[in-house]
Amino acid sequence: MNILLLGSGGREHALAWKIEQSPLCKKLYIAPGNAGTQLCGTNAELPVNDFDEVVSFLIEKQIDMLVVGPEEPLVNGIADTIGQNPATSHVKIIGPSAAGAMLEGSKQFAKEFMQRHNIPTAAYKSFTAESYEEGVDFLETLKPPYVLKADGLAAGKGVAIVQSLDGAIDVLQGMLKGKAFGKASEKVVVEEFLEGTEVSVFVATDGKNWVLLPEAKDYKRIGEGDTGPNTGGMGAVSPVAFADAEFMEKVKTRIVQPTIDGLLKDNISYKGFIFLGLMNVNGDPYVIEYNVRMGDPETEAVLPRISSDWVQLMQCIADGNLQDYSLEVCPEFAVTVMLVSGGYPGSYEKGHVITGLDQIDGSHVFYAGAAEKGEKVVSSGGRVVAVTSLHTSLEEARRTSMENAEKIKFHQVNFRKDIGLDLQR
């Protein structure tokens, strides 16, 4: 098959790396891609949200499968546009319809979906600028810490966990009245804080059948010990010790199956991946959020553990016969460390030369915000490079990733040295 993968981050490099390994892949294009995806296929200058251009590219290059990495094109309806066009309706699309993508596109939509289908989640209310005072009143009924979420897409940064009531009121005002996240925070969901440990669970579904992929633990905060502001993700570990057979059985019966059943009941077309951001509260799973694609950097930890054919998996998703797919997962631990630009998640500089990439030994390197400039690779984003190591020992996987991360240098490089440390205890 000729395959087009949309996106340009570390997730897309990991996906391209895995897709390219499949004998089912004849030609792989990545749009717009990065310096790493270029090693796995052919990068194409194609705006992911310009659907007319995407359609033209699909026709010109005789693409058989479209894999959508990021959430924004899905929320904007790319699956519907491609599927409804007679010239491209034959293309296998990996990603939900616009209706399905609303699980990530609107926090309120997701909350209402979970309530409607009895899926465990935190209690909540949503507010707009007009109901700001009601939002303040609701905050006063909650106990700290306070959780506030921009309703729309905010690149993984639209969530604030605030310890004081005054601080929470300031954040609410900043989101609603100060438009801190633009259109994304025109509506804000305020919910009760769930005390527990987070885990990311990934589901592949053809809309009826589903396969559970390896779980991972993501590290969102910029600072060690989970301090500082939220980021798009500073690292990940897979598997997660506390996600044992008993816990995962609860995830399957209380969350995964009701989610798939709920999509069917609501007549929502969904062929792709569902990311379940879960909180383990005293052994019981609660949904913090849905994402409608693979996570980043969790993908960089999960995919190296999957030994079965990834393109075959996606083919089964598109064709509606996922019950025929046999997932094979290696039992080793994967530890992913994300190297970021100085200043991230705030303002940061781009265009700095990255060195040491040729010195890596025993790890996979997935490029995120990295671009080619002549014969050099330079930083082009906040999250720049992900280093993933596998080993039968979590401690050894951690050590290898840290040692190799130390070899990679660019201006004001920063990474967390405690990724996975909490899971060793």
JOHU-V336373 format. One record per residue. N is the residue number from 1. PHI is phi in degrees with one decimal (NA if undefined). D_CENTER is the distance of its C-alpha to the mean C-alpha in whole Angstrom. Layout:
# JOHU-V336373
n: <N/N>
phi: <PHI/PHI>
d_center: <D_CENTER/D_CENTER>
This chain:
# JOHU-V336373
n: <1/2/3/4/5/6/7/8/9/10/11/12/13/14/15/16/17/18/19/20/21/22/23/24/25/26/27/28/29/30/31/32/33/34/35/36/37/38/39/40/41/42/43/44/45/46/47/48/49/50/51/52/53/54/55/56/57/58/59/60/61/62/63/64/65/66/67/68/69/70/71/72/73/74/75/76/77/78/79/80/81/82/83/84/85/86/87/88/89/90/91/92/93/94/95/96/97/98/99/100/101/102/103/104/105/106/107/108/109/110/111/112/113/114/115/116/117/118/119/120/121/122/123/124/125/126/127/128/129/130/131/132/133/134/135/136/137/138/139/140/141/142/143/144/145/146/147/148/149/150/151/152/153/154/155/156/157/158/159/160/161/162/163/164/165/166/167/168/169/170/171/172/173/174/175/176/177/178/179/180/181/182/183/184/185/186/187/188/189/190/191/192/193/194/195/196/197/198/199/200/201/202/203/204/205/206/207/208/209/210/211/212/213/214/215/216/217/218/219/220/221/222/223/224/225/226/227/228/229/230/231/232/233/234/235/236/237/238/239/240/241/242/243/244/245/246/247/248/249/250/251/252/253/254/255/256/257/258/259/260/261/262/263/264/265/266/267/268/269/270/271/272/273/274/275/276/277/278/279/280/281/282/283/284/285/286/287/288/289/290/291/292/293/294/295/296/297/298/299/300/301/302/303/304/305/306/307/308/309/310/311/312/313/314/315/316/317/318/319/320/321/322/323/324/325/326/327/328/329/330/331/332/333/334/335/336/337/338/339/340/341/342/343/344/345/346/347/348/349/350/351/352/353/354/355/356/357/358/359/360/361/362/363/364/365/366/367/368/369/370/371/372/373/374/375/376/377/378/379/380/381/382/383/384/385/386/387/388/389/390/391/392/393/394/395/396/397/398/399/400/401/402/403/404/405/406/407/408/409/410/411/412/413/414/415/416/417/418/419/420/421/422/423/424/425>
phi: <NA/-88.5/-122.6/-113.2/-109.1/-95.4/135.9/-147.1/-104.1/-63.6/-57.6/-68.3/-64.7/-64.1/-64.5/-61.9/-59.2/-76.9/-63.1/-62.8/-74.4/-80.2/-66.8/-77.8/-89.7/-87.9/-142.7/-117.3/-114.4/-126.3/-128.4/-84.2/74.5/-150.0/-63.9/-83.0/-63.4/-61.0/-77.6/-108.9/-166.6/-114.1/-72.7/-133.5/-75.2/-142.8/-68.8/-67.3/-104.6/-96.7/-68.8/-62.5/-67.9/-63.0/-58.8/-60.0/-66.6/-58.5/-71.0/-61.3/-93.7/52.4/-76.1/-99.2/-140.4/-113.1/-109.5/-99.5/-76.2/-83.2/-79.1/-59.8/-60.6/-67.2/-63.1/-78.5/94.7/-63.6/-64.3/-67.3/-60.4/-68.9/-67.7/-91.1/-86.2/-54.8/-76.3/-127.8/-64.7/-80.6/-68.9/-76.1/-107.4/-102.5/154.8/-75.4/-64.3/-58.9/-63.7/-68.0/-67.4/-65.5/-57.8/-103.4/-68.7/-142.8/-61.6/-65.4/-56.3/-62.2/-63.9/-65.2/-61.5/-66.3/-62.8/-62.3/-111.3/55.5/-100.1/-63.0/-155.8/-73.2/-64.0/-156.3/-147.5/-117.5/-140.5/-118.5/-58.6/-68.7/-107.3/-54.6/-62.2/-64.7/-63.3/-61.9/-60.9/-67.3/-57.0/-67.4/-87.3/-94.5/-96.8/-70.0/-74.2/-108.1/-112.1/-125.4/-129.1/-62.0/-64.3/-94.9/-72.1/-139.2/54.3/76.5/-115.7/-89.4/-117.0/-124.0/-114.5/-119.1/-82.0/-109.2/-63.4/-60.7/-64.0/-65.1/-64.5/-61.9/-64.7/-59.5/-64.2/-62.6/-71.4/-80.4/-95.2/-88.1/50.8/-56.5/-119.9/60.5/-62.0/-60.4/-108.9/-66.2/-129.6/-126.8/-96.2/-109.7/-136.6/-68.2/-82.6/-100.6/-88.8/169.0/-117.7/-82.5/-147.8/-103.1/-116.8/-115.1/-123.6/-99.7/-141.8/-99.7/102.4/-135.4/-91.8/-149.2/-129.0/-86.8/-89.5/-58.1/-84.0/-150.2/-112.4/-99.6/-118.5/-85.3/-72.8/-69.4/-101.7/-62.5/74.4/55.1/-116.3/82.7/-71.0/-68.9/-126.8/-74.5/131.9/-103.6/163.4/-156.8/-132.7/-145.6/-77.0/-116.3/-58.0/-74.4/-83.3/-82.6/-59.3/-65.4/-64.4/-67.2/-64.8/-65.0/-60.5/-64.2/-81.1/-93.0/-124.0/-64.7/-62.5/-62.4/-67.4/-64.3/-62.1/-64.7/-62.8/-64.7/-62.2/-86.6/55.4/-102.5/-76.0/-143.5/-129.6/164.0/-114.8/-119.3/-96.7/-103.6/-85.3/-112.6/-116.1/-87.2/-105.5/52.7/90.5/-111.1/-85.3/-125.8/-83.8/-86.2/-160.2/-103.6/-121.0/-108.2/-159.0/-69.8/-83.8/-140.5/-98.9/-59.8/-57.9/-69.0/-96.3/-78.1/-60.8/-63.0/-88.2/-92.4/-100.4/-81.3/-73.1/-73.5/-68.2/-62.2/-57.6/-67.2/-62.8/-66.9/-60.0/-66.8/-86.5/77.9/-127.3/-63.7/-64.6/-90.0/-89.4/-112.0/-80.3/-118.0/-126.0/-79.3/-80.1/-71.1/-82.0/-117.7/-122.3/-112.1/-116.5/-99.4/-95.2/-123.3/-74.6/-57.5/98.4/-62.3/-89.6/-85.2/-73.2/-150.5/-94.3/-118.1/85.8/-88.9/-64.4/-102.8/-118.9/91.2/-63.9/-84.8/-101.9/-71.7/-135.1/85.7/-136.3/-89.7/-116.5/-111.9/-81.2/-112.7/-91.9/-139.0/-129.1/-82.4/-136.0/66.9/-97.0/-107.5/-109.6/-123.9/-70.7/-136.6/-161.3/-75.2/-92.6/-104.3/-143.0/-113.3/-113.7/-121.0/-126.9/-116.9/-163.1/-66.5/-108.6/-59.8/-61.1/-70.5/-62.5/-62.0/-61.3/-63.6/-63.0/-66.6/-62.4/-73.4/-61.4/-64.9/-77.6/-88.8/-125.0/-158.3/-54.0/56.6/-58.8/-140.8/-153.0/-81.2/-95.3/-109.8/-60.4/83.3/-63.8/-67.1/-85.7/-82.1/-84.1>
d_center: <25/24/21/19/15/14/12/13/11/10/8/11/13/12/12/15/17/16/18/21/22/23/26/25/24/27/25/22/21/18/18/18/17/17/20/18/18/21/22/21/22/23/21/22/23/21/20/17/18/22/22/26/25/22/25/28/26/25/29/30/28/28/25/24/21/18/14/12/9/8/8/12/14/13/14/17/18/18/18/21/23/23/24/27/28/31/30/27/27/27/24/21/18/15/13/15/17/17/19/16/13/15/13/11/13/16/15/19/19/16/19/22/20/20/23/25/24/24/21/21/19/21/24/23/25/24/26/27/29/32/31/30/33/32/29/31/33/30/29/32/32/29/29/27/25/24/20/20/17/17/17/15/12/13/10/9/12/14/15/18/20/23/26/29/30/31/28/26/29/28/24/25/28/26/23/25/28/27/24/22/19/21/21/18/20/23/22/21/20/22/22/23/22/21/22/20/18/14/12/9/11/10/12/14/16/19/20/22/21/18/17/16/14/14/12/11/12/10/12/12/15/17/20/21/22/19/21/20/18/14/12/8/9/12/12/11/14/14/16/17/21/21/19/22/24/25/22/20/23/22/19/20/23/22/18/17/21/21/18/19/23/22/20/23/26/24/25/21/20/17/16/13/10/9/7/10/10/13/16/19/22/25/24/23/19/18/15/14/11/10/7/8/6/5/2/4/7/7/7/10/12/11/13/16/17/17/21/21/21/17/19/21/18/17/21/21/19/20/24/23/25/22/24/26/23/23/20/21/20/21/22/22/19/17/16/14/15/14/17/17/20/22/22/18/17/20/22/22/24/23/25/26/27/25/27/27/24/27/28/25/27/25/21/19/18/15/15/13/15/18/21/24/27/30/30/28/24/24/21/19/17/16/13/16/16/14/17/16/19/20/23/25/25/23/25/26/22/21/25/24/21/23/26/24/22/25/26/24/26/25/26/25/23/21/19/19/21/21/17/18/22/22/21/24/26>
